[in-house]
Amino acid sequence: MTEEIQIKLPDGSTKEIQAGSTAEDLAGSISEGLKRNAVSVEINGSIKDLSTKLHNNDTVRILTSKDPETLEILRHSTAHVMAQAVQRLFPDAKIAIGPTIENGFYYDFDIPDHSLSSDDLPKIEEEMNRIIQEKQTFERREIKNVQEVLTDFREKGEVYKIELLMEYAQQNPTLYMCKKDGQEIWNDFCRGPHVPHSGFIKAFKLLSTAGAYWRGDENNKMLQRIYATAFWTKEDLKNYLHMLEEAEKRDHRKLSNRLDLFSINDKVGPGLVLWHPNMALIREEIENYWRQEHRKRGYLIVNTPHIAKKQLWDISGHTEFYDDNMYYLNVEEDKDYVLKPMNCPFHMLIYNSKRHSYRDLPIRMAELGTVYRKERSGTLHGLSRVRGFTQDDAHIFCTSDQFVQEIHNIIEFVDDTLKLFDMTYEVELSTRPDDFVGELENWNHAEAGLKDALDQKNIEYELNEGDGAFYGPKIDFKIKDAIGRTWQAATIQLDFNLPIRFNLKYTDKDGSLQTPVILHRVIFGSLERFTGALIEHYAGAFPAWLSPIQAMIVPISDKHLDFADSVHRKMKEQGIRVELDDRSESMNYKIREAQNMKIPYMLVIGDKEIEANSIALRARAKGHVGMVNVDEFICSLVKEIETKGKQGLSTEISA
């Protein structure tokens, strides 16, 4: 008799199958439909290929395209098909790495005597479709004889595969072979898993080409990269490509040129932003909101220097853990100074400048502090990744009994702020890593406190086990913009490290000296990245309270200028950012220009409007609204600006 083994299924039931059966066999024993649609399998919590053999008492879940885990598998398999297609078209091409990334994947190639361009992508896609139609199987093979495989790679000139295999030789490396009619026709050094065969790939698109240094090191050879994506359905792919088109229109770098917002000049240096008047005004409004809200919520606003002696960064640990990202300056002979990468150590010194009692706590200290970090030039991107940026930094010094309530307060602050900008968000909780510092008891208390704060607020969150910083667990808020993309923004970070390094103390009720808990916290993250996200979120069409120009007055002809000028003066007196377009151009031309500048309101003035002491109102979002009394319009717009859109003209129009 054939020996049978018992398998545990997700619903708690068990199933007996023959020993030596694979996950694919199990799927077939459940139903032919499941076998046909099965993509991969989860065995005892690990995702594997369907060809994986099962063992007695394994807990098994068969995965199909409906399971979110399989999308990454599909993309990784599509990457292999793409690499094979490239080597079919360019036989001298050598492959490097081809990982999945958010929303897709890429592969790096070394192709002698040919530079990939967008013209090559349709040809590669056509070749990929041929491979897909061949229904090539993906077969996993453990590399037991590393030297044998290295010899094969050397014969093919696959220098990058050789380097990777030598690096991972002691970690049970695996090779994935693409087979057609049982014959191996292509392979790559890979950990898998993969879809059963290439026919599972239904919807993919090659997006762009780029240069990329091998292993991201500027000292290594420049390779050629193809970015691509894949989805389970053509509808999902279509929606994603539409989102990319919309993202292209909203690109904050392009909108900046059109709306005159910011620039980055080679004479200054990459990653260092010049804020033009329009965006400086937007920043001013955001900062005004920031200061007002912080003072209302009990924060003390401070300012600290841009540089400090290396000694300070030795104490904080930055020279040990962050040295590669810091800029060093020689200010005095034989004394190194550092251009600050963070504001934290300065706030520790301010706290330590006088004695504190438990009655003083919590102390909430905040700063709009500009910091500088040595980012690689290849990673810089508009406002999203820069070398100099302003953090809306805060540090809360509190007792261990107070930090949960403080986290509650911060979550409310974040929620109120993002609602103001019409943004939703996702939350991640990152817990203790292997290389943590501090007492395990404190970590457990801190993690429980963070979870408790999120649970009490009924906030759903993703748990990232072991992904916290070495000095404390953290909560990250990722904001969602108008087209569904996420941007890193607010963070709450507990810290057990700096209080010890700076010997921070407070006097407790019993007279003993105790170490405070520190909460690091940002709301926007950095003004540069947040403003870049706002530009794309609003597609440059800022709400009236943020808009550099809130209204444009458009007289139809010169005879209407006197009345237009009186309206202009009235609005200026009320603090409205208004401009008068008195050029000798047609009304339609002036309106079109105001629309291109994304100005919220256009006030057209002609004979009828003067007679009725009114303006013909056009709203950016609605077009022609109608005739509105001048004083009523001004009153309503002032209310809209003061309430940041919660009351006033925009709500009346939308109603």
Sequence and secondary structure as in RCSB ss.txt:
>XXXX:A:sequence
MTEEIQIKLPDGSTKEIQAGSTAEDLAGSISEGLKRNAVSVEINGSIKDLSTKLHNNDTVRILTSKDPETLEILR
HSTAHVMAQAVQRLFPDAKIAIGPTIENGFYYDFDIPDHSLSSDDLPKIEEEMNRIIQEKQTFERREIKNVQEVL
TDFREKGEVYKIELLMEYAQQNPTLYMCKKDGQEIWNDFCRGPHVPHSGFIKAFKLLSTAGAYWRGDENNKMLQR
IYATAFWTKEDLKNYLHMLEEAEKRDHRKLSNRLDLFSINDKVGPGLVLWHPNMALIREEIENYWRQEHRKRGYL
IVNTPHIAKKQLWDISGHTEFYDDNMYYLNVEEDKDYVLKPMNCPFHMLIYNSKRHSYRDLPIRMAELGTVYRKE
RSGTLHGLSRVRGFTQDDAHIFCTSDQFVQEIHNIIEFVDDTLKLFDMTYEVELSTRPDDFVGELENWNHAEAGL
KDALDQKNIEYELNEGDGAFYGPKIDFKIKDAIGRTWQAATIQLDFNLPIRFNLKYTDKDGSLQTPVILHRVIFG
SLERFTGALIEHYAGAFPAWLSPIQAMIVPISDKHLDFADSVHRKMKEQGIRVELDDRSESMNYKIREAQNMKIP
YMLVIGDKEIEANSIALRARAKGHVGMVNVDEFICSLVKEIETKGKQGLSTEISA
>XXXX:A:secstr
   EEEEE TTS EEEEETT BHHHHHHHH HHHHHHEEEEEETTEEE TT B  TT BEEEEETTSTTHHHHHH
HHHHHHHHHHHHHHSTT EE    EETTEEEEEEE TT    TTTHHHHHHHHHHHHHTT EEEEEE S HHHHH
HHHHHHT HHHHHHHHHSTTS  EEEEEEETTEEEEEEE      SBGGG  EEEEEEEEEEEGGG TTS EEEE
EEEEEESSHHHHHHHHHHHHHHHHH HHHHHHHHT EE  TTT TT  EE HHHHHHHHHHHHHHHHHHHHTTEE
E    SEEEHHHHHHHTHHHHSGGG EEEEEETTEEEEE S SHHHHHHHHTTS  BGGG  EEEEEEEEEE   
 GGG BTTTB SEEEEEEEEEEE TTTHHHHHHHHHHHHHHHHHHTT EEEEEEE   TT  S HHHHHHHHHHH
HHHHHHTT   EEETT SBTTB EEEEEEE TTS EEEEEEEEEESSHHHHTT  EE TTS EE  EEEEEESSS
 HHHHHHHHHHHHTT   TTT SS EEEEESSGGGHHHHHHHHHHHHHTT  EEE  SSS HHHHHHHHHHTT S
EEEEE HHHHHTTEEEEEETTTEEEEEEEHHHHHHHHHHHHHTTTSSSHHHHHH 
